[in-house]
Amino acid sequence: MIDRNDDGPILEIENLSISFFTRRREIPAVMDFSAVIRPGEALGLVGESGCGKSTVALGIMQDLGVNGRVTGGAIRFKGRDLTAMDEAGLRRIRGSEIAMIYQEPMASLNPAMTVGRQLMEVPMIHEGISRRAARARALDVIGDVRLPDPGRILDAYPHQLSGGQQQRIVIAMALMSKPALLILDEPTTALDVTVEAAVVDLVRGLGEKYGTSMLFISHNLGLVMEVCDRLCVMYSGEAVERGSIGDVFDEMRHPYTQALFRSIPLPGADKNTRPLKAIPGNFPLPHERPPGCNFGPRCDYFRPRRCDAGDIPMMTVPGNDRHGSRCLRFGEIDWNAPLPRAETQASAEIGAPVLQVEALKKYYEVAANALFGGHRRVVKANETLSFTAHEGETLAIVGESGCGKSTFAKVLMGLETATGGSILLDGAAIERLPIEKRGTDLVSSVQMVFQNPFDTLNPSMSIGRQISRALEVFRVGKTEAGRRARMLELLDLVKLPREFATRMPRQLSGGQKQRVGIARAFAGGARIVVADEPVSALDVSVQAAVTDLLMEIQRQNRTTLLFISHDLSIVRYLSDRVLVMYLGHVVEIGTTDQVFAPPYHPYTEALLSAVPIADTNVTKRHIVLEGDVPSAMNPPPGCPFQTRCRWKPQVPGDLCETELPPMRELGGGHQVKCHLAEDMLAQMEPVITLAAE
């Protein structure tokens, strides 16, 4: 990807400092930040929320708003200092030579204009080309981003496209003027893992085709490894380590980089024998940064009166290509020392069945036309789901958006009622019992931890009061004093200080809010807890702590945990069994070891290939699914996966297109819903291979 015969950097950021000014104070957001991007090079920028990644991108675009200001340093694009350029000069560069792709595609698309008109505007405004030439270029670029039927796509409105298609349109828009620099700010966060893999593959290929340099901002180290040549790690407004992907991944020289890698579930991590190591402490607020090293209060290698004595510069790591570290002790630390052995946890004993789901169906009737009604159609959200969950077990439910995971959770919670089939909780049927008709004991027995902790707490009620209110509803404790004592015990359980009882939600971090959500879910002695993407909205450094907290509480309470997720790395780390869903169907179920090793259902194989893994010792087979999940309103005949399956030609005749496959037993409780013959399943190769140590 890199052109070594370059004439100089495309982008050169030197000692950049950016502050935001309020009535009370100046808030330094970025300090002494330097980076270089050469022609054709992709630089990854990673770090926790609030570390300054997006502020750097907005500084490059000179779009810091009325309160933001560059207070020091320079940003040179092709040798020109953007900080000294007037508005007219910036307008000529933005969108034509530098383009930016944001996290949420609909924020960049006008819902009232067709896709074609929005794409054509870019070269017509920046280059003055004709409408005809602009449409011809738009058709070419739509083909480059691998969207089918370019003519139809150009005439469509954004709301008529899926999330993955919208993100490809935004990428196409950024490429319309063939920019020299493309900035991507968390471009795949809102996408399914399979769509994410396709977009990443697309971005990498387009970088090579157009020779575009890239700044790729992400919290996902695995994605950065797949896309980028170089990496810059940020912490609390500063670059703390930078270098090539190989240098930083295999020869890291900053404690924060090491702590990040120890907190993510790489192959080999195990919740019982090799648990993740969460980063201790909390991320500092901009006006509360410590003296000396910003990471000092959370660092295992901190030395008083040395690490906090003064500002620490970025220092060169000897022997490596442009590798630097902002750590005074990087030459003294034994970076190859094994991680101190954590206390091995006994595997939770799996008990008797708690939940039995048999041939569950959930259909919705919807109008064919949302505005004017008309003929009603049926959406088959869940189709003959069957499985059993046991006491103390973690059963992961995985699949793309629209596969029916959340619909099943709603039926289980009583927010919806089933169309057919049965759900037995401790032998009692609950599938047609809406939540308003469920008794207190049943409501407290099935609880949920939601994806976004910010939306689940009352902003005007203290933390202690919110937990106590749950205890009142579940009739736990006979007196106010008894409930208060139990509330404080629940704060202890989720490892929050008792003084947090008087705090308001706005005073807590995202990870702390999620702990409050977990405390409420376990307040009534839940038999089953449905965790719907409980860590996806959290930083990777917080994910480890929250995940292990869930595991610890589950062991103590022997709760059955249904863990809904698209992140197969987390699933592999914490689940006992895995259930894979596609378009309302269970297509595979088995123990975690069974599902992560061949033979796979073809859909599971593609899901595993899509998982970004931040480990240079891992080899992964490249399988990119074409197309999106079909609509549950109009599912394909036969096998639900047949429209996207790469193994379909191996099945004789039109069996995949005409008959729904039976659920087949592969041994040991491992089941797949697939027409592939046993000899074909036996030929499947591992998707993920870990190099021998």
C-alpha positions as CSV (number, residue, x, y, z in Angstrom):
1,M,0.0,0.0,0.0
2,I,2.9,2.3,0.7
3,D,4.7,4.2,-2.0
4,R,8.3,4.3,-0.9
5,N,9.2,6.6,-3.7
6,D,7.3,9.5,-2.3
7,D,8.2,13.2,-2.6
8,G,7.3,13.9,1.0
9,P,4.5,13.3,3.5
10,I,0.9,13.8,2.6
11,L,0.1,14.9,6.1
12,E,2.6,16.1,8.8
13,I,1.3,17.0,12.2
14,E,3.9,18.6,14.4
15,N,3.5,19.3,18.2
16,L,-0.2,20.0,17.8
17,S,-2.2,21.3,20.7
18,I,-5.9,21.9,20.6
19,S,-8.1,23.4,23.4
20,F,-11.7,24.0,24.0
21,F,-12.7,27.2,25.8
22,T,-15.6,27.5,28.3
23,R,-16.6,30.4,30.5
24,R,-14.8,28.7,33.4
25,R,-11.6,27.4,31.9
26,E,-9.5,26.3,29.0
27,I,-9.8,22.5,28.5
28,P,-6.7,21.0,26.7
29,A,-8.0,18.2,24.5
30,V,-4.8,17.4,22.5
31,M,-1.3,18.2,23.6
32,D,2.0,17.9,21.8
33,F,0.7,15.5,19.2
34,S,2.8,14.6,16.2
35,A,2.2,12.2,13.3
36,V,3.3,11.7,9.7
37,I,1.3,10.0,6.9
38,R,3.2,9.3,3.7
39,P,1.7,8.7,0.2
40,G,-0.4,5.5,0.1
41,E,0.1,4.9,3.8
42,A,-2.7,4.1,6.3
43,L,-2.2,5.3,9.9
44,G,-4.4,3.9,12.7
45,L,-5.3,6.1,15.6
46,V,-6.6,4.1,18.7
47,G,-7.4,4.9,22.3
48,E,-10.2,5.1,24.8
49,S,-13.2,7.5,24.4
50,G,-12.2,11.1,25.2
51,C,-8.5,10.5,24.4
52,G,-8.6,13.1,21.6
53,K,-8.8,10.9,18.4
54,S,-11.7,12.7,16.8
55,T,-10.4,16.1,17.9
56,V,-7.2,15.4,15.9
57,A,-9.4,14.6,12.9
58,L,-11.5,17.7,13.3
59,G,-8.3,19.7,13.7
60,I,-7.1,18.4,10.3
61,M,-10.4,19.4,8.8
62,Q,-10.2,22.8,10.7
63,D,-13.8,22.1,11.9
64,L,-13.4,22.6,15.7
65,G,-16.5,24.8,16.2
66,V,-16.7,28.1,18.0
67,N,-15.1,26.9,21.2
68,G,-12.2,24.9,19.7
69,R,-8.9,26.4,18.8
70,V,-5.4,25.2,17.7
71,T,-3.2,26.6,20.5
72,G,0.1,25.3,19.2
73,G,2.0,23.3,16.5
74,A,1.3,22.9,12.8
75,I,-0.8,20.7,10.5
76,R,0.8,20.5,7.1
77,F,-1.0,18.9,4.1
78,K,1.2,18.5,1.1
79,G,3.5,21.1,2.7
80,R,0.7,23.7,3.3
81,D,-0.1,24.7,6.9
82,L,-3.9,24.2,7.3
83,T,-3.9,26.2,10.5
84,A,-2.8,29.3,8.6
85,M,-5.1,28.9,5.7
86,D,-8.2,31.2,5.2
87,E,-11.7,29.8,4.9
88,A,-11.8,30.0,1.1
89,G,-8.6,27.9,0.8
90,L,-9.9,25.4,3.2
91,R,-13.2,25.0,1.2
92,R,-11.1,24.2,-1.9
93,I,-9.3,21.4,0.0
94,R,-12.2,19.9,2.0
95,G,-14.1,17.3,0.1
96,S,-11.8,17.4,-2.9
97,E,-8.3,16.7,-1.5
98,I,-9.2,15.7,2.1
99,A,-12.4,13.8,2.7
100,M,-13.9,12.5,6.0
101,I,-16.2,9.5,6.6
102,Y,-18.1,9.6,9.9
103,Q,-19.4,6.9,12.2
104,E,-23.1,7.3,11.5
105,P,-23.7,7.3,7.7
106,M,-27.1,8.9,7.8
107,A,-25.5,12.0,9.4
108,S,-23.7,12.5,6.1
109,L,-26.6,11.8,3.8
110,N,-29.5,14.2,2.9
111,P,-32.7,12.1,3.3
112,A,-34.6,14.4,0.8
113,M,-32.1,13.9,-2.1
114,T,-31.4,10.8,-4.2
115,V,-28.1,9.1,-3.8
116,G,-27.1,9.9,-7.3
117,R,-27.7,13.7,-6.9
118,Q,-25.6,13.7,-3.7
119,L,-22.7,11.9,-5.3
120,M,-22.8,14.0,-8.4
121,E,-22.7,17.3,-6.4
122,V,-19.1,16.5,-5.2
123,P,-17.2,16.7,-8.5
124,M,-19.6,19.3,-10.0
125,I,-18.9,21.7,-7.1
126,H,-15.2,21.0,-6.6
127,E,-14.1,20.4,-10.2
128,G,-16.8,22.1,-12.2
129,I,-17.5,19.0,-14.4
130,S,-20.8,18.5,-16.3
131,R,-23.8,16.6,-14.9
132,R,-23.3,13.9,-17.5
133,A,-19.7,13.4,-16.6
134,A,-20.5,13.5,-12.9
135,R,-23.1,10.7,-13.3
136,A,-20.7,8.6,-15.3
137,R,-18.2,8.9,-12.5
138,A,-20.8,8.1,-9.9
139,L,-21.7,4.9,-11.7
140,D,-18.0,3.9,-11.7
141,V,-17.5,4.7,-8.0
142,I,-20.7,2.8,-7.1
143,G,-19.2,-0.2,-8.9
144,D,-15.9,0.3,-7.0
145,V,-17.7,0.1,-3.6
146,R,-19.3,-3.2,-4.8
147,L,-23.0,-2.1,-4.7
148,P,-25.2,-4.1,-7.1
149,D,-27.3,-2.4,-9.9
150,P,-25.6,1.0,-9.8
151,G,-28.4,2.7,-11.8
152,R,-31.0,1.7,-9.3
153,I,-28.8,2.7,-6.4
154,L,-28.3,6.2,-7.9
155,D,-32.0,6.7,-8.2
156,A,-32.7,5.5,-4.6
157,Y,-33.1,7.6,-1.5
158,P,-30.9,6.9,1.5
159,H,-33.8,5.4,3.6
160,Q,-34.3,2.7,0.9
161,L,-30.8,1.3,1.6
162,S,-29.5,-0.8,4.4
163,G,-26.9,0.5,7.0
164,G,-24.1,-1.3,5.2
165,Q,-25.2,0.1,1.8
166,Q,-25.5,3.6,3.3
167,Q,-21.9,3.4,4.6
168,R,-20.7,2.4,1.2
169,I,-22.4,5.4,-0.4
170,V,-20.7,7.7,2.1
171,I,-17.3,6.0,1.1
172,A,-18.2,6.5,-2.5
173,M,-19.0,10.2,-1.9
174,A,-15.6,10.6,-0.2
175,L,-13.9,9.0,-3.3
176,M,-15.8,11.0,-5.9
177,S,-13.0,13.6,-6.2
178,K,-10.2,11.1,-5.6
179,P,-8.9,12.7,-2.4
180,A,-5.2,12.4,-1.4
181,L,-6.2,11.9,2.2
182,L,-9.2,10.0,3.6
183,I,-10.1,10.3,7.3
184,L,-12.3,7.5,8.6
185,D,-13.7,8.1,12.1
186,E,-15.1,4.8,13.5
187,P,-16.6,4.0,10.1
188,T,-17.8,0.5,11.0
189,T,-19.0,0.8,14.6
190,A,-22.7,0.8,13.7
191,L,-22.4,-2.1,11.2
192,D,-22.8,-5.9,11.6
193,V,-19.5,-7.8,11.8
194,T,-20.1,-9.4,8.4
195,V,-20.8,-6.0,6.8
196,E,-17.9,-4.5,8.7
197,A,-15.6,-7.2,7.2
198,A,-16.8,-6.3,3.7
199,V,-16.4,-2.5,4.3
200,V,-12.8,-3.1,5.7
201,D,-12.0,-5.2,2.7
202,L,-13.4,-2.5,0.5
203,V,-11.4,0.3,2.2
204,R,-8.2,-1.6,2.0
205,G,-8.7,-2.4,-1.7
206,L,-9.7,1.2,-2.6
207,G,-6.6,2.5,-0.8
208,E,-4.5,0.3,-3.1
209,K,-6.4,1.2,-6.2
210,Y,-6.5,5.0,-5.8
211,G,-3.2,5.3,-3.8
212,T,-5.2,7.2,-1.2
213,S,-3.5,7.9,2.2
214,M,-5.7,7.2,5.2
215,L,-6.2,8.1,8.8
216,F,-8.3,5.3,10.3
217,I,-9.7,6.1,13.8
218,S,-11.0,3.2,15.8
219,H,-11.2,1.6,19.2
220,N,-10.9,-1.8,17.6
221,L,-7.3,-3.0,17.5
222,G,-8.2,-5.9,15.3
223,L,-9.7,-3.7,12.6
224,V,-6.7,-1.4,12.7
225,M,-4.3,-4.4,12.2
226,E,-6.3,-5.4,9.1
227,V,-6.4,-1.9,7.5
228,C,-3.3,0.0,8.5
229,D,0.4,0.1,8.0
230,R,1.2,2.1,11.1
231,L,-0.4,2.8,14.5
232,C,-0.6,5.7,16.9
233,V,-1.9,5.0,20.4
234,M,-3.4,8.0,22.2
235,Y,-4.1,8.4,25.9
236,S,-5.6,11.5,27.6
237,G,-4.8,13.9,24.7
238,E,-1.3,12.6,24.0
239,A,0.3,10.2,21.6
240,V,1.9,7.6,23.9
241,E,3.3,5.2,21.3
242,R,3.6,5.1,17.6
243,G,5.3,2.8,15.1
244,S,4.6,0.2,12.4
245,I,1.8,-2.4,13.1
246,G,4.5,-5.1,13.6
247,D,6.5,-2.9,16.1
248,V,3.5,-1.9,18.2
249,F,1.7,-5.2,18.2
250,D,4.8,-7.4,18.7
251,E,7.3,-5.1,20.5
252,M,5.1,-2.7,22.4
253,R,7.0,-0.2,24.5
254,H,4.4,1.7,26.5
255,P,2.5,0.4,29.5
256,Y,-0.9,1.7,28.2
257,T,-0.5,-0.2,24.9
258,Q,0.3,-3.3,26.9
259,A,-2.7,-2.8,29.2
260,L,-5.0,-2.4,26.2
261,F,-3.9,-5.7,24.7
262,R,-4.3,-7.5,28.0
263,S,-7.9,-6.3,28.3
264,I,-9.2,-7.6,25.0
265,P,-10.2,-11.3,24.5
266,L,-7.5,-12.6,22.1
267,P,-7.4,-16.4,21.2
268,G,-6.1,-18.2,24.3
269,A,-8.0,-16.1,26.9
270,D,-10.3,-18.1,29.1
271,K,-12.7,-16.8,31.7
272,N,-11.6,-19.5,34.2
273,T,-7.9,-20.2,33.6
274,R,-6.7,-17.1,31.7
275,P,-9.1,-14.2,32.5
276,L,-8.7,-10.7,31.0
277,K,-6.9,-8.1,33.0
278,A,-8.9,-4.8,33.2
279,I,-7.0,-1.5,33.4
280,P,-7.3,-0.3,37.0
281,G,-8.6,3.1,37.9
282,N,-10.4,5.6,35.6
283,F,-9.6,7.7,32.6
284,P,-8.7,11.3,33.9
285,L,-10.8,14.3,33.0
286,P,-9.0,16.9,30.9
287,H,-8.8,19.4,33.8
288,E,-7.8,16.7,36.3
289,R,-4.7,15.2,34.6
290,P,-1.9,14.1,37.0
291,P,1.6,15.7,36.9
292,G,4.1,14.0,34.7
293,C,2.9,10.8,33.0
294,N,-0.9,11.0,32.3
295,F,-1.1,7.2,32.6
296,G,0.9,7.1,35.9
297,P,-2.0,6.5,38.4
298,R,-3.1,3.4,36.4
299,C,0.4,2.1,35.5
300,D,1.9,-1.1,36.9
301,Y,5.4,0.3,36.4
302,F,4.9,3.8,38.0
303,R,7.8,5.2,40.0
304,P,7.0,8.2,42.3
305,R,9.2,11.3,42.0
306,R,10.4,10.1,38.6
307,C,7.3,9.4,36.4
308,D,5.5,12.4,38.0
309,A,8.4,14.8,38.0
310,G,7.7,16.7,34.8
311,D,6.5,16.5,31.2
312,I,7.5,13.3,29.4
313,P,8.5,13.7,25.7
314,M,8.1,11.1,22.9
315,M,11.3,9.1,22.7
316,T,12.7,7.0,19.9
317,V,12.8,3.2,20.5
318,P,16.2,2.1,19.1
319,G,16.4,-0.3,16.2
320,N,12.9,0.1,14.9
321,D,11.3,2.0,12.0
322,R,9.9,5.3,13.3
323,H,8.9,3.6,16.6
324,G,8.5,6.0,19.6
325,S,7.3,5.7,23.2
326,R,6.2,8.4,25.8
327,C,7.6,6.3,28.7
328,L,10.7,7.1,30.7
329,R,11.1,3.5,31.7
330,F,10.6,1.7,28.4
331,G,14.2,0.5,28.3
332,E,14.1,-0.9,31.8
333,I,10.8,-2.9,31.7
334,D,10.9,-6.6,30.8
335,W,8.2,-6.6,28.1
336,N,8.4,-10.3,27.6
337,A,7.8,-11.2,31.2
338,P,4.7,-13.5,31.5
339,L,1.5,-12.0,32.9
340,P,1.2,-12.7,36.6
341,R,-0.9,-15.8,37.0
342,A,-4.4,-14.8,38.0
343,E,-6.3,-16.9,40.4
344,T,-7.9,-19.8,38.5
345,Q,-11.7,-19.8,38.9
346,A,-13.6,-23.0,39.1
347,S,-15.9,-23.6,36.1
348,A,-19.4,-22.9,37.1
349,E,-21.3,-26.2,37.6
350,I,-24.0,-26.5,34.9
351,G,-27.2,-27.5,36.6
352,A,-30.7,-28.6,35.6
353,P,-32.6,-27.0,32.7
354,V,-34.1,-23.6,33.6
355,L,-35.4,-22.5,30.2
356,Q,-36.8,-24.8,27.5
357,V,-37.8,-23.3,24.1
358,E,-39.6,-25.5,21.7
359,A,-40.6,-24.6,18.1
360,L,-41.0,-20.9,19.1
361,K,-42.5,-18.6,16.4
362,K,-43.0,-14.9,16.5
363,Y,-44.7,-13.3,13.5
364,Y,-45.8,-9.7,13.0
365,E,-48.4,-8.3,10.7
366,V,-47.4,-5.1,9.0
367,A,-49.0,-2.9,6.4
368,A,-47.4,-3.1,3.0
369,N,-47.5,0.7,2.8
370,A,-46.6,2.5,6.1
371,L,-48.4,5.7,5.1
372,F,-51.6,4.4,3.4
373,G,-52.1,0.9,4.7
374,G,-53.2,-1.6,2.1
375,H,-52.5,-5.3,1.9
376,R,-50.9,-6.6,5.2
377,R,-47.8,-8.8,5.1
378,V,-46.3,-11.1,7.7
379,V,-42.8,-10.6,9.1
380,K,-41.4,-14.0,10.4
381,A,-39.0,-12.7,13.1
382,N,-38.6,-16.0,14.8
383,E,-39.1,-19.3,13.1
384,T,-39.2,-22.6,15.1
385,L,-36.6,-21.7,17.7
386,S,-35.7,-24.7,19.8
387,F,-33.0,-24.9,22.6
388,T,-32.5,-25.5,26.3
389,A,-30.6,-23.3,28.8
390,H,-29.3,-24.7,32.1
391,E,-28.7,-23.2,35.5
392,G,-25.4,-21.5,35.8
393,E,-24.8,-21.6,32.0
394,T,-23.8,-18.8,29.7
395,L,-25.5,-19.3,26.4
396,A,-24.4,-16.9,23.7
397,I,-26.9,-15.9,20.9
398,V,-25.1,-14.5,17.9
399,G,-26.1,-13.3,14.4
400,E,-26.5,-10.2,12.2
401,S,-29.1,-7.5,12.7
402,G,-32.5,-8.7,11.7
403,C,-31.8,-12.3,12.6
404,G,-34.3,-12.3,15.4
405,K,-32.1,-12.2,18.5
406,S,-33.8,-9.2,20.1
407,T,-37.3,-10.4,19.1
408,F,-36.7,-13.6,21.1
409,A,-35.5,-11.5,24.1
410,K,-38.7,-9.4,23.9
411,V,-40.9,-12.6,23.9
412,L,-38.9,-14.0,26.9
413,M,-39.2,-10.8,28.8
414,G,-43.0,-10.6,28.1
415,L,-42.7,-7.4,26.0
416,E,-44.1,-9.5,23.1
417,T,-46.1,-12.7,23.1
418,A,-45.3,-15.8,20.9
419,T,-47.2,-16.7,17.8
420,G,-46.6,-20.4,18.3
421,G,-44.4,-22.9,20.2
422,S,-43.6,-22.8,23.8
423,I,-41.2,-21.2,26.4
424,L,-41.0,-23.1,29.7
425,L,-39.3,-21.4,32.7
426,D,-38.8,-23.9,35.4
427,G,-41.5,-26.0,33.8
428,A,-44.1,-23.1,33.6
429,A,-45.3,-21.9,30.2
430,I,-44.7,-18.1,29.8
431,E,-44.7,-17.6,26.0
432,R,-48.2,-16.0,25.9
433,L,-48.0,-14.2,29.2
434,P,-47.4,-10.4,28.6
435,I,-45.4,-8.5,31.2
436,E,-48.5,-6.7,32.6
437,K,-50.0,-10.1,33.5
438,R,-46.8,-11.5,35.1
439,G,-46.5,-11.6,38.8
440,T,-43.6,-9.9,40.7
441,D,-41.8,-13.2,41.2
442,L,-41.8,-14.0,37.4
443,V,-40.8,-10.4,36.5
444,S,-37.9,-10.5,38.9
445,S,-36.9,-14.0,37.6
446,V,-36.2,-12.7,34.0
447,Q,-34.2,-9.5,33.9
448,M,-32.2,-7.7,31.2
449,V,-29.0,-5.7,31.0
450,F,-29.3,-3.4,28.0
451,Q,-26.7,-2.3,25.4
452,N,-26.6,1.4,26.2
453,P,-26.2,2.2,29.9
454,F,-26.8,5.9,29.2
455,D,-30.4,5.3,28.3
456,T,-31.4,3.0,31.1
457,L,-31.0,5.3,34.2
458,N,-33.2,8.1,35.3
459,P,-31.1,11.3,35.1
460,S,-33.0,13.0,37.9
461,M,-32.7,10.1,40.5
462,S,-29.7,9.1,42.6
463,I,-28.0,5.8,42.0
464,G,-29.0,4.5,45.4
465,R,-32.6,5.5,44.9
466,Q,-32.7,3.7,41.5
467,I,-31.5,0.4,42.9
468,S,-33.7,0.8,46.0
469,R,-36.7,1.4,43.7
470,A,-36.0,-1.9,41.9
471,L,-35.9,-3.6,45.4
472,E,-39.3,-2.1,46.2
473,V,-40.8,-3.3,42.9
474,F,-39.4,-6.8,43.5
475,R,-40.6,-6.8,47.2
476,V,-37.1,-7.3,48.5
477,G,-36.7,-6.2,52.2
478,K,-39.5,-5.4,54.6
479,T,-38.3,-2.0,55.7
480,E,-36.6,1.0,54.1
481,A,-33.6,0.3,56.3
482,G,-33.5,-3.3,55.0
483,R,-33.7,-2.2,51.4
484,R,-30.9,0.4,51.9
485,A,-28.7,-2.3,53.4
486,R,-29.4,-4.6,50.4
487,M,-28.8,-1.7,48.0
488,L,-25.3,-1.1,49.6
489,E,-24.6,-4.9,49.3
490,L,-25.5,-4.7,45.6
491,L,-23.1,-1.8,45.1
492,D,-20.4,-4.0,46.7
493,L,-21.4,-6.8,44.4
494,V,-20.8,-4.7,41.3
495,K,-17.6,-3.2,42.8
496,L,-18.8,0.4,43.1
497,P,-17.9,2.5,46.2
498,R,-20.9,2.8,48.6
499,E,-20.6,6.6,48.4
500,F,-21.9,6.3,44.8
501,A,-25.3,5.8,46.3
502,T,-25.7,9.6,46.5
503,R,-24.4,10.3,43.1
504,M,-26.4,11.2,40.0
505,P,-26.0,9.2,36.7
506,R,-24.2,12.2,35.0
507,Q,-21.4,11.8,37.6
508,L,-20.6,8.3,36.5
509,S,-18.6,6.9,33.5
510,G,-20.1,4.6,31.0
511,G,-18.7,1.5,32.6
512,Q,-19.9,2.6,36.1
513,K,-23.4,3.2,34.7
514,Q,-23.4,-0.3,33.2
515,R,-22.5,-1.7,36.6
516,V,-25.6,0.1,38.1
517,G,-27.7,-1.6,35.4
518,I,-26.2,-5.0,36.4
519,A,-27.0,-4.3,40.1
520,R,-30.6,-3.6,39.2
521,A,-30.9,-6.7,37.0
522,F,-29.7,-8.9,39.9
523,A,-31.6,-7.0,42.6
524,G,-34.5,-9.5,42.7
525,G,-32.5,-12.7,42.5
526,A,-33.0,-13.3,38.7
527,R,-33.0,-16.8,37.4
528,I,-32.3,-15.7,33.9
529,V,-30.4,-12.5,32.9
530,V,-30.6,-11.5,29.2
531,A,-27.5,-9.4,28.4
532,D,-28.2,-7.6,25.1
533,E,-24.8,-6.4,23.8
534,P,-23.9,-5.2,27.3
535,V,-20.4,-4.2,26.6
536,S,-20.5,-3.0,22.9
537,A,-21.0,0.7,24.0
538,L,-18.0,0.6,26.3
539,D,-14.3,1.1,25.8
540,V,-12.2,-2.0,25.4
541,S,-10.5,-1.2,28.7
542,V,-13.9,-1.2,30.5
543,Q,-15.3,-4.2,28.7
544,A,-12.9,-6.6,30.5
545,A,-14.0,-5.4,33.9
546,V,-17.7,-5.5,33.1
547,T,-17.5,-8.9,31.4
548,D,-15.6,-10.5,34.3
549,L,-18.0,-8.8,36.8
550,L,-21.0,-10.5,35.0
551,M,-19.1,-13.8,35.2
552,E,-18.3,-13.4,38.9
553,I,-21.9,-12.6,39.9
554,Q,-23.2,-15.4,37.7
555,R,-21.0,-17.9,39.6
556,Q,-22.2,-16.6,43.0
557,N,-25.9,-16.6,42.0
558,R,-25.9,-19.6,39.6
559,T,-27.8,-17.4,37.2
560,T,-28.5,-18.5,33.6
561,L,-27.0,-15.8,31.3
562,L,-28.3,-15.4,27.8
563,F,-25.5,-13.2,26.2
564,I,-26.7,-11.6,22.9
565,S,-23.7,-10.3,20.9
566,H,-22.2,-9.9,17.4
567,D,-18.7,-9.8,18.9
568,L,-17.5,-13.4,18.6
569,S,-14.2,-12.7,20.4
570,I,-16.2,-11.9,23.6
571,V,-18.5,-14.8,22.9
572,R,-15.5,-17.2,22.7
573,Y,-14.1,-15.9,25.9
574,L,-17.2,-16.1,28.2
575,S,-19.8,-18.5,26.7
576,D,-20.3,-22.2,27.5
577,R,-22.5,-22.8,24.5
578,V,-23.3,-20.8,21.4
579,L,-26.5,-20.5,19.4
580,V,-26.2,-19.0,15.9
581,M,-29.3,-17.4,14.4
582,Y,-29.9,-16.4,10.8
583,L,-33.2,-14.9,9.5
584,G,-35.2,-16.1,12.4
585,H,-33.8,-19.7,12.4
586,V,-31.3,-21.5,14.7
587,V,-28.7,-22.6,12.1
588,E,-26.1,-24.0,14.6
589,I,-25.9,-24.8,18.3
590,G,-23.2,-26.4,20.3
591,T,-20.5,-25.9,22.9
592,T,-18.1,-23.0,22.3
593,D,-15.3,-25.4,21.3
594,Q,-17.7,-27.1,18.8
595,V,-18.9,-24.0,17.2
596,F,-15.5,-22.4,16.9
597,A,-13.9,-25.5,15.2
598,P,-14.9,-27.2,11.9
599,P,-17.3,-28.5,10.7
600,Y,-19.3,-25.3,10.8
601,H,-22.6,-24.1,9.3
602,P,-21.5,-22.1,6.3
603,Y,-22.9,-18.9,8.0
604,T,-20.9,-19.6,11.2
605,E,-17.8,-20.0,9.0
606,A,-18.4,-16.6,7.5
607,L,-19.0,-15.0,10.9
608,L,-15.7,-16.3,12.2
609,S,-13.9,-15.0,9.2
610,A,-15.3,-11.6,9.8
611,V,-14.0,-11.3,13.4
612,P,-11.1,-8.8,13.6
613,I,-8.4,-10.3,15.8
614,A,-5.6,-8.1,17.2
615,D,-2.9,-10.7,17.1
616,T,-0.2,-11.0,14.4
617,N,0.2,-14.7,15.3
618,V,-3.3,-15.5,14.1
619,T,-3.9,-16.6,10.5
620,K,-7.5,-16.2,9.3
621,R,-9.2,-17.5,6.1
622,H,-10.7,-14.7,4.0
623,I,-14.4,-15.1,3.5
624,V,-16.5,-12.0,2.7
625,L,-20.3,-12.5,2.5
626,E,-21.9,-10.8,-0.5
627,G,-25.3,-9.1,-0.1
628,D,-27.3,-8.3,3.0
629,V,-29.6,-10.3,5.2
630,P,-32.8,-10.9,3.2
631,S,-36.0,-9.3,4.6
632,A,-38.0,-11.4,7.1
633,M,-41.0,-10.1,5.3
634,N,-40.0,-11.9,2.1
635,P,-37.6,-14.7,3.1
636,P,-36.0,-16.9,0.4
637,P,-37.5,-20.4,-0.2
638,G,-35.6,-23.4,1.1
639,C,-32.6,-22.7,3.2
640,P,-32.7,-19.2,4.6
641,F,-28.9,-18.7,3.9
642,Q,-28.9,-20.0,0.4
643,T,-28.8,-16.6,-1.3
644,R,-25.4,-15.8,0.3
645,C,-23.9,-19.3,0.8
646,R,-20.5,-20.1,-0.9
647,W,-21.1,-23.8,-0.3
648,K,-24.4,-23.9,-2.2
649,P,-22.8,-25.3,-5.5
650,Q,-21.7,-28.3,-3.5
651,V,-25.3,-29.4,-2.9
652,P,-26.8,-31.4,-5.8
653,G,-29.9,-30.2,-7.6
654,D,-32.0,-27.4,-6.2
655,L,-32.3,-28.8,-2.7
656,C,-31.1,-25.5,-1.1
657,E,-33.7,-23.5,-3.0
658,T,-36.7,-25.7,-2.4
659,E,-36.4,-27.4,1.0
660,L,-35.7,-26.1,4.5
661,P,-32.8,-28.2,5.9
662,P,-33.4,-30.4,8.9
663,M,-31.5,-29.8,12.1
664,R,-28.8,-32.4,12.0
665,E,-26.9,-33.9,15.0
666,L,-23.1,-33.9,14.5
667,G,-22.4,-35.5,17.9
668,G,-22.1,-34.4,21.5
669,G,-25.1,-32.0,21.2
670,H,-23.6,-30.1,18.2
671,Q,-26.3,-29.4,15.6
672,V,-26.4,-27.6,12.3
673,K,-29.3,-26.8,9.9
674,C,-27.7,-27.5,6.5
675,H,-28.0,-29.7,3.4
676,L,-24.3,-30.3,3.0
677,A,-23.3,-33.9,2.9
678,E,-21.2,-35.3,5.8
679,D,-18.1,-35.7,3.5
680,M,-18.3,-32.1,2.5
681,L,-18.6,-31.0,6.1
682,A,-15.6,-33.1,6.9
683,Q,-13.6,-31.1,4.3
684,M,-14.1,-27.8,6.1
685,E,-10.8,-26.2,7.2
686,P,-10.3,-24.1,10.3
687,V,-11.1,-20.4,9.8
688,I,-8.9,-19.1,12.6
689,T,-5.4,-20.7,13.2
690,L,-3.0,-19.7,15.9
691,A,0.6,-20.0,15.0
692,A,2.6,-22.5,17.1
693,E,4.4,-20.9,20.0
